[in-house]
């Protein structure tokens, strides 16, 4: 990761739809995710910046301290949050460091529409139980075995939202990227983990698009806007 550093205000001013936020913590679960995925990060979210709205973050988490801005409720699982509040919660409450990676080039209006359709379909999808996460990541790395005469969701190369009964953070970003046309079709959502979205791994984006290096984001102390509910 690079030594570049900016404030949260600067990051929110720079970010556009499709940029990713990656986080690294020191708790036991954080370390377990990092070890399982062989990467320095354990959580990933995606910026959604639409018209004159403040920047939003599209991700999945177990917590429900912030209102989901799509449903208007407090819920666990896949959520759309105010990005400032979401980053502040992950930094100040969960003890995470945050980095921003910018997508280049900027997305098209058609890609933005694909993001909003994905939000409409996936918002509120439950987060998988912690006990199932490791097995889910492992299965994502085992080649699929096609049985004669048998079909299942995704065997036609279209996994997408309909194949997800539960979703964790990397799956949400990956499925959204696939809907935008930024990732090739055919991979199972659980092939992706947070480590796929840091610069030391190869995300395998389609030709013409790339994510820039990590920019460290300096987070101010909690001001009370993100207090526990």
Rosetta silent file (secondary structure, phi, psi, omega in degrees, C-alpha in Angstrom):
SEQUENCE: XXXXXXXXXXXXXXXXXXXXXXXXXXXXXXXXXXXXXXXXXXXXXXXXXXXXXXXXXXXXXXXXXXXXXXXXXXXXXXXXXXXXXXXXXXXXXXXXXXXXXXXXXXXXXXXXXXXXXXXXXXXXXXXXXXXXXXXXXXXXXXXXXXXXXXXXXXXXXXXXXXXXXXXXXXXXXXXXXXXXXXXXXXXXXXXXXXXXXXXXXXXXXXXXXXXXXXXXXXXXXXXXXXXXX
SCORE:     score description
SCORE:     0.000 S_00000001
   1 L     0.000  144.792 -176.411    0.000    0.000    0.000 S_00000001
   2 L   -77.122  169.859  178.396    1.224    3.494   -0.807 S_00000001
   3 L   -91.733    2.413 -179.758    2.047    6.224    1.711 S_00000001
   4 L   -60.780  140.073 -176.217   -0.459    8.654    0.160 S_00000001
   5 E  -144.201  137.122  176.692   -2.788   10.123    2.769 S_00000001
   6 E  -139.198  164.932  176.816   -5.827   12.421    2.673 S_00000001
   7 E   -79.081  165.256  176.355   -8.519   13.526    5.109 S_00000001
   8 H   -62.295  -40.157  177.404  -11.990   12.014    5.131 S_00000001
   9 H   -58.446  -43.591 -179.858  -13.380   15.307    3.797 S_00000001
  10 H   -66.045  -39.960  179.422  -10.943   15.160    0.879 S_00000001
  11 H   -63.262  -41.932 -179.719  -11.780   11.518    0.202 S_00000001
  12 H   -68.780  -30.111  177.028  -15.501   12.243    0.108 S_00000001
  13 H   -71.658  -34.861 -177.061  -14.907   15.143   -2.250 S_00000001
  14 H   -81.114  -33.494 -166.122  -12.854   12.944   -4.598 S_00000001
  15 L   -68.524  146.917  177.670  -14.871    9.751   -4.585 S_00000001
  16 L  -134.192  164.786 -179.359  -17.190    8.740   -7.419 S_00000001
  17 L   -55.176  131.211  179.766  -19.441    5.752   -8.037 S_00000001
  18 L   103.878  -19.118  173.558  -17.387    2.593   -8.389 S_00000001
  19 L   -63.927  151.852  178.820  -14.508    3.591   -6.101 S_00000001
  20 E  -117.353  148.255  174.214  -13.837    1.055   -3.375 S_00000001
  21 E  -110.904  128.914  175.829  -13.062    1.473    0.319 S_00000001
  22 E  -118.594  146.370 -173.146  -10.949   -1.201    1.996 S_00000001
  23 E  -129.752  148.601  176.403  -10.542   -1.592    5.744 S_00000001
  24 E  -135.084  126.767  178.141   -8.095   -3.331    8.070 S_00000001
  25 L  -120.355 -179.905 -175.937   -8.712   -4.067   11.739 S_00000001
  26 L  -121.660    4.267 -179.966   -6.920   -5.850   14.571 S_00000001
  27 L   -71.555  168.958  178.053   -9.700   -7.796   16.269 S_00000001
  28 H   -56.866  -50.695  177.798   -9.790  -11.582   16.318 S_00000001
  29 H   -60.945  -38.491  178.019  -12.408  -11.822   13.535 S_00000001
  30 H   -60.010  -47.597 -179.242  -10.523   -9.223   11.472 S_00000001
  31 H   -63.289  -37.135  179.701   -7.297  -11.199   11.756 S_00000001
  32 H   -62.746  -42.782  178.561   -9.106  -14.414   10.877 S_00000001
  33 H   -64.396  -43.214 -179.790  -10.434  -12.890    7.661 S_00000001
  34 H   -61.981  -42.341  179.956   -7.008  -11.496    6.785 S_00000001
  35 H   -68.001  -40.744 -178.878   -5.345  -14.872    7.350 S_00000001
  36 H   -63.449  -39.261 -176.098   -8.034  -16.750    5.434 S_00000001
  37 H   -96.641   -0.608  178.411   -7.762  -14.447    2.432 S_00000001
  38 L    54.132   48.080 -179.421   -3.978  -13.907    2.707 S_00000001
  39 L  -145.459  164.695  179.634   -4.385  -10.123    2.520 S_00000001
  40 L   -85.645    2.471 -175.942   -4.015   -7.096    4.815 S_00000001
  41 L  -121.505  157.070 -175.994   -7.694   -6.099    4.547 S_00000001
  42 L  -133.837   -0.546  178.301  -10.907   -7.575    5.935 S_00000001
  43 E  -150.786  147.628  179.042  -13.771   -5.407    4.647 S_00000001
  44 E  -142.188  142.186  174.123  -14.672   -3.701    1.388 S_00000001
  45 E  -138.352  169.317 -177.561  -17.413   -1.294    0.316 S_00000001
  46 E  -126.262  137.761  176.729  -18.214    0.688   -2.831 S_00000001
  47 E   -73.000  139.970  170.600  -18.981    4.373   -3.293 S_00000001
  48 E  -127.625  113.162 -176.922  -22.312    5.360   -4.803 S_00000001
  49 L  -123.564  107.775 -172.739  -22.424    9.058   -5.722 S_00000001
  50 L  -121.527  123.233  175.450  -25.665   10.097   -7.425 S_00000001
  51 L    50.955 -128.805 -176.019  -26.600   13.612   -8.510 S_00000001
  52 L   -99.065   14.687  177.104  -26.474   16.070   -5.604 S_00000001
  53 L   -74.962  153.989  174.105  -26.725   13.460   -2.838 S_00000001
  54 L   -66.009  157.291  178.516  -23.830   13.076   -0.400 S_00000001
  55 L   -57.843  137.772  179.580  -21.511   10.126   -1.140 S_00000001
  56 E  -113.744  160.737  173.956  -22.976    6.791   -0.080 S_00000001
  57 E  -120.975  130.601 -179.472  -21.362    3.451    0.726 S_00000001
  58 E  -107.639  115.073 -176.781  -22.774    0.154   -0.596 S_00000001
  59 E  -162.209 -175.032  177.952  -21.627   -2.830    1.479 S_00000001
  60 E  -133.198  137.941  178.389  -22.698   -5.635    3.807 S_00000001
  61 E  -155.524  164.234  179.799  -22.116   -5.926    7.537 S_00000001
  62 L   -76.054  -28.460 -176.105  -23.476   -7.538   10.679 S_00000001
  63 L   -72.750  162.121  176.217  -24.136   -4.224   12.418 S_00000001
  64 L  -139.829   35.990 -176.318  -27.288   -2.137   12.148 S_00000001
  65 L   -77.093  -22.557 -178.229  -26.253    1.075   13.876 S_00000001
  66 L  -109.143  148.035  177.867  -26.797    3.286   10.821 S_00000001
  67 L   -70.179  136.826  172.898  -30.036    3.743    8.862 S_00000001
  68 L   -76.300  122.797 -172.617  -30.148    2.028    5.502 S_00000001
  69 L   -80.194   -7.200  175.157  -30.842    4.858    3.085 S_00000001
  70 L   -87.344  -46.083 -177.320  -32.650    2.651    0.575 S_00000001
  71 L   -92.517  -22.016 -177.553  -35.186    1.096    2.953 S_00000001
  72 L    79.907   12.325 -178.680  -35.178    3.798    5.609 S_00000001
  73 L  -121.769  169.930  171.916  -34.776    1.220    8.384 S_00000001
  74 L   -95.175  122.137 -174.662  -32.017   -0.134   10.618 S_00000001
  75 L  -147.520  160.354  173.350  -31.104   -3.597    9.352 S_00000001
  76 L   -94.101  166.208  175.710  -28.289   -6.106    9.182 S_00000001
  77 E    94.778 -143.362 -175.716  -26.821   -7.440    5.955 S_00000001
  78 E   -75.611  128.071 -170.508  -26.575   -5.568    2.654 S_00000001
  79 E  -143.352  154.972  173.274  -26.947   -1.834    3.238 S_00000001
  80 E  -118.230  113.812 -173.688  -26.612    1.589    1.638 S_00000001
  81 E  -117.898  159.009  164.330  -25.182    4.109    4.106 S_00000001
  82 E   -59.290  124.882 -172.974  -24.045    7.692    4.208 S_00000001
  83 H   -63.846  -39.252  179.084  -20.360    7.188    3.391 S_00000001
  84 H   -59.423  -47.557 -179.602  -19.097    9.645    5.992 S_00000001
  85 H   -65.463  -41.122 -178.069  -21.016    7.898    8.754 S_00000001
  86 H   -63.698  -47.262  179.466  -20.072    4.424    7.519 S_00000001
  87 H   -63.624  -39.427  179.662  -16.334    5.158    7.373 S_00000001
  88 H   -63.957  -40.279  177.675  -16.499    6.862   10.777 S_00000001
  89 H   -63.075  -46.999 -178.008  -18.209    3.835   12.336 S_00000001
  90 H   -65.835  -31.594  179.769  -15.659    1.428   10.889 S_00000001
  91 H   -81.179  -51.210 -170.977  -12.781    3.622   12.063 S_00000001
  92 H   -85.796  -35.303 -178.891  -13.957    4.825   15.472 S_00000001
  93 H   -91.732  -42.114 -176.427  -16.183    2.010   16.687 S_00000001
  94 L   -94.027   -4.073  176.094  -14.643   -1.017   14.984 S_00000001
  95 L    68.931   37.793 -176.052  -11.047    0.214   15.166 S_00000001
  96 L  -103.651  146.270  165.727  -10.335   -0.083   11.430 S_00000001
  97 E   -87.637  149.302 -175.733   -7.918    1.768    9.167 S_00000001
  98 E  -125.514  142.868  174.141   -9.463    2.903    5.879 S_00000001
  99 E  -132.875  149.757  176.131   -8.147    3.312    2.351 S_00000001
 100 E  -112.527  134.582  172.587   -9.799    4.583   -0.832 S_00000001
 101 E  -119.930  125.754 -174.989   -9.082    3.127   -4.289 S_00000001
 102 L   -94.580  136.495  178.471  -10.368    5.144   -7.227 S_00000001
 103 E   -81.200  136.151  178.755  -11.860    3.583  -10.347 S_00000001
 104 E  -134.641  131.157   -1.552  -10.464    4.777  -13.651 S_00000001
 105 L   -80.445 -177.654  177.068  -11.997    5.870  -15.974 S_00000001
 106 L   -64.505  151.615 -176.770  -15.267    7.290  -14.655 S_00000001
 107 L   -78.095  164.357  177.913  -18.335    5.135  -15.199 S_00000001
 108 L   -89.807  170.568  177.232  -21.058    5.761  -17.773 S_00000001
 109 H   -64.008  -36.174  177.920  -24.707    6.597  -17.108 S_00000001
 110 H   -62.621  -39.393  177.627  -25.630    3.028  -18.100 S_00000001
 111 H   -65.937  -40.445  177.585  -23.241    1.691  -15.451 S_00000001
 112 H   -61.431  -41.922  176.940  -24.762    4.009  -12.857 S_00000001
 113 H   -61.160  -38.663  178.586  -28.229    2.690  -13.741 S_00000001
 114 H   -63.817  -37.092  177.045  -26.906   -0.868  -13.287 S_00000001
 115 H   -61.440  -47.548 -176.993  -25.676    0.080   -9.807 S_00000001
 116 H   -66.501  -35.306  175.884  -29.093    1.378   -8.796 S_00000001
 117 H   -65.245  -38.709  179.545  -30.838   -1.742  -10.140 S_00000001
 118 H   -67.566  -40.421  176.144  -28.447   -3.900   -8.117 S_00000001
 119 H   -59.600  -43.914 -179.395  -29.104   -1.861   -4.984 S_00000001
 120 H   -61.563  -35.582 -177.473  -32.839   -2.314   -5.494 S_00000001
 121 H   -81.515  -38.581 -170.407  -32.435   -6.096   -5.792 S_00000001
 122 H   -96.054  -21.023 -175.481  -29.825   -6.769   -3.114 S_00000001
 123 L   -55.278  130.567 -179.507  -30.582   -4.262   -0.365 S_00000001
 124 L    90.594   -5.438  176.775  -31.543   -6.100    2.803 S_00000001
 125 L   -59.061  131.419 -175.860  -30.035   -9.444    1.771 S_00000001
 126 E   -63.081  151.909  172.847  -28.942  -11.147    5.021 S_00000001
 127 L   -84.156  137.883 -179.601  -25.305  -11.396    6.029 S_00000001
 128 L   -67.468  153.544  178.263  -24.143  -15.040    6.341 S_00000001
 129 L   -62.280  149.075 -179.522  -23.422  -16.388    9.800 S_00000001
 130 H   -57.246  -36.329 -177.632  -19.829  -16.042   10.949 S_00000001
 131 H   -64.590  -23.867 -176.959  -19.551  -19.825   11.220 S_00000001
 132 H   -93.502   -9.925 -173.140  -20.259  -20.226    7.506 S_00000001
 133 H   -63.060  -48.088 -176.197  -17.855  -17.605    6.193 S_00000001
 134 H   -61.649  -44.473  178.882  -14.666  -19.701    6.090 S_00000001
 135 H   -64.683  -33.331  179.701  -16.374  -22.601    4.336 S_00000001
 136 H   -68.252  -44.327  176.206  -17.960  -20.218    1.888 S_00000001
 137 H   -60.683  -42.333 -178.576  -14.613  -18.664    0.946 S_00000001
 138 H   -63.225  -45.082  179.428  -13.096  -22.141    0.575 S_00000001
 139 H   -61.891  -29.602  178.956  -15.879  -23.345   -1.713 S_00000001
 140 L   -66.725  -15.747 -179.189  -15.338  -20.260   -3.847 S_00000001
 141 L  -104.870   -2.081  177.505  -11.864  -21.536   -4.692 S_00000001
 142 L   -91.499  126.352 -179.640  -12.834  -25.094   -5.561 S_00000001
 143 L   -56.587  141.313  178.147  -13.500  -25.602   -9.293 S_00000001
 144 L   -69.584  140.567  175.901  -17.126  -26.306  -10.089 S_00000001
 145 L  -107.540  115.848 -177.983  -17.966  -29.874  -11.065 S_00000001
 146 L   -88.681  120.707  178.387  -20.667  -30.008  -13.698 S_00000001
 147 L   -92.101  138.447 -179.050  -22.875  -33.100  -13.423 S_00000001
 148 L   -56.529  131.719  175.406  -24.522  -34.397  -16.614 S_00000001
 149 L    76.422    4.895 -177.619  -28.103  -33.230  -16.940 S_00000001
 150 L  -117.771  133.513  177.867  -27.926  -31.025  -13.868 S_00000001
 151 L  -125.161  150.584  174.932  -28.128  -27.221  -13.823 S_00000001
 152 L  -147.573  169.714 -177.713  -27.991  -24.803  -10.986 S_00000001
 153 L   -53.964  126.586  175.288  -27.847  -21.045  -10.523 S_00000001
 154 L   100.079  -14.363 -178.215  -24.758  -19.737  -12.224 S_00000001
 155 L   -70.844  -14.842  176.095  -23.907  -22.658  -14.509 S_00000001
 156 L   -92.736   10.445  179.304  -24.921  -20.555  -17.485 S_00000001
 157 L    87.197    3.077 -178.865  -22.329  -17.964  -16.468 S_00000001
 158 L  -118.736   84.351  176.846  -24.892  -15.666  -14.853 S_00000001
 159 L   -76.160  -66.353  172.244  -24.542  -15.879  -11.092 S_00000001
 160 L    52.929 -164.095 -172.871  -25.547  -12.305  -10.305 S_00000001
 161 H   -67.602  -34.176 -173.232  -28.001  -11.199   -7.656 S_00000001
 162 H   -65.979  -19.721 -178.626  -30.533  -14.005   -8.058 S_00000001
 163 H   -86.274   -4.222 -174.488  -28.005  -16.590   -6.825 S_00000001
 164 L  -102.368  111.144  172.184  -27.441  -14.814   -3.501 S_00000001
 165 L   -91.745  -28.746  169.306  -29.627  -15.787   -0.570 S_00000001
 166 E  -134.446  160.945 -177.602  -27.046  -14.276    1.786 S_00000001
 167 L  -151.628  138.194  170.999  -24.146  -11.980    0.936 S_00000001
 168 L  -107.606  177.258 -164.592  -20.997  -10.676    2.558 S_00000001
 169 H   -55.989  -48.499 -175.571  -19.149   -7.487    1.655 S_00000001
 170 H   -66.289  -34.586  177.986  -16.897   -8.686   -1.179 S_00000001
 171 H   -64.112  -39.890 -179.195  -19.752  -10.537   -2.888 S_00000001
 172 H   -62.117  -47.464 -179.715  -21.875   -7.380   -2.872 S_00000001
 173 H   -65.935  -41.530 -178.029  -19.169   -5.285   -4.524 S_00000001
 174 H   -64.797  -44.659  179.800  -18.281   -8.048   -6.996 S_00000001
 175 H   -64.266  -37.487  177.652  -21.871   -8.649   -8.084 S_00000001
 176 H   -66.978  -43.550  176.256  -22.358   -4.899   -8.510 S_00000001
 177 H   -60.411  -40.024  179.293  -19.153   -4.631  -10.548 S_00000001
 178 H   -64.840  -41.532  178.053  -20.303   -7.526  -12.715 S_00000001
 179 H   -62.745  -30.903  178.831  -23.657   -5.823  -13.324 S_00000001
 180 H   -78.364  -11.100 -177.086  -21.734   -2.704  -14.365 S_00000001
 181 L    85.464   16.066 -178.205  -19.703   -4.739  -16.843 S_00000001
 182 L   -90.316  -18.334  178.761  -16.435   -4.212  -14.923 S_00000001
 183 E  -124.556  148.778  178.905  -15.846   -7.892  -14.118 S_00000001
 184 L   -67.578  149.753  176.640  -16.151  -10.938  -16.371 S_00000001
 185 L   -80.102  164.209  174.347  -19.216  -13.125  -15.940 S_00000001
 186 L   107.008  -20.721  177.739  -19.013  -16.766  -14.912 S_00000001
 187 L   -83.593  142.076  174.048  -17.279  -16.509  -11.542 S_00000001
 188 L   -69.661  145.292  178.872  -19.218  -17.480   -8.460 S_00000001
 189 H   -55.339  -35.300 -177.874  -19.750  -14.547   -6.062 S_00000001
 190 H   -78.501    5.983  168.897  -17.913  -16.433   -3.289 S_00000001
 191 H   -70.771  -23.879 -176.783  -14.769  -16.493   -5.446 S_00000001
 192 L   -93.008  142.582  172.497  -14.348  -12.913   -4.230 S_00000001
 193 L  -138.792  170.565 -178.073  -13.152  -11.899   -0.786 S_00000001
 194 H   -54.510  -34.077 -178.444  -12.005   -8.520    0.605 S_00000001
 195 H   -64.216  -22.164  177.010   -8.421   -9.332   -0.357 S_00000001
 196 H   -64.554  -21.397 -172.838   -9.346   -9.403   -4.051 S_00000001
 197 H  -100.418    9.800  172.477   -9.929   -5.658   -3.826 S_00000001
 198 L  -102.265  161.451 -169.032   -6.522   -4.587   -2.552 S_00000001
 199 L   -68.751  -15.641  179.328   -3.715   -3.706   -4.924 S_00000001
 200 L   -80.586   -2.425  179.100   -1.614   -6.749   -4.074 S_00000001
 201 L  -117.426  170.182  179.353   -4.132   -9.071   -5.738 S_00000001
 202 L  -110.170  106.258 -178.722   -5.464   -9.358   -9.278 S_00000001
 203 L   -73.506  -24.367  178.194   -9.156   -8.561   -9.439 S_00000001
 204 L    74.327   43.849  179.843   -9.267   -9.359  -13.146 S_00000001
 205 E   -71.192  158.999  179.558  -11.237   -6.335  -14.323 S_00000001
 206 L   -66.397  156.384 -176.428  -12.255   -6.013  -17.955 S_00000001
 207 L   -60.149  137.019  178.115   -9.851   -4.261  -20.277 S_00000001
 208 L   102.502  -13.134  178.989   -9.898   -0.492  -20.058 S_00000001
 209 L  -123.631  147.049  178.788  -10.743   -0.208  -16.354 S_00000001
 210 E  -153.320  158.707  171.705   -8.510   -0.284  -13.306 S_00000001
 211 E  -104.243  132.689  178.116   -8.472    0.583   -9.621 S_00000001
 212 L   -71.050  175.412  179.272   -5.767    2.969   -8.449 S_00000001
 213 L   -67.478  165.608 -179.554   -3.528    2.338   -5.480 S_00000001
 214 L   -69.080  133.574  173.385   -4.690    2.640   -1.902 S_00000001
 215 E  -112.608  116.391 -179.672   -4.935    6.165   -0.499 S_00000001
 216 E   -65.583  135.418 -177.813   -4.907    6.191    3.295 S_00000001
 217 E  -111.499  123.303  179.295   -7.840    8.136    4.747 S_00000001
 218 E   -86.726  124.186 -173.266   -7.400   10.023    8.018 S_00000001
 219 L  -106.123  128.368  176.597  -10.573    9.781   10.094 S_00000001
 220 L   -70.343  161.226  178.236  -11.503   12.403   12.725 S_00000001
 221 L   -62.172  155.071 -177.776  -12.562   11.303   16.181 S_00000001
 222 L   -59.580  129.188 -179.309  -16.207   10.341   16.651 S_00000001
 223 L   -98.447   -1.175 -179.335  -18.386   13.444   16.934 S_00000001
 224 L   102.755  -11.093  179.799  -21.485   11.610   18.165 S_00000001
 225 L   -67.059  -26.843 -173.664  -23.233   11.367   14.784 S_00000001
 226 L  -111.045   31.793 -178.070  -22.562    7.629   14.667 S_00000001
 227 L   -62.268  153.855 -178.020  -23.426    6.725   18.267 S_00000001
 228 L   -63.222  141.622  175.099  -24.553    3.191   19.012 S_00000001
 229 L  -113.452    0.000    0.000  -28.252    2.372   18.707 S_00000001
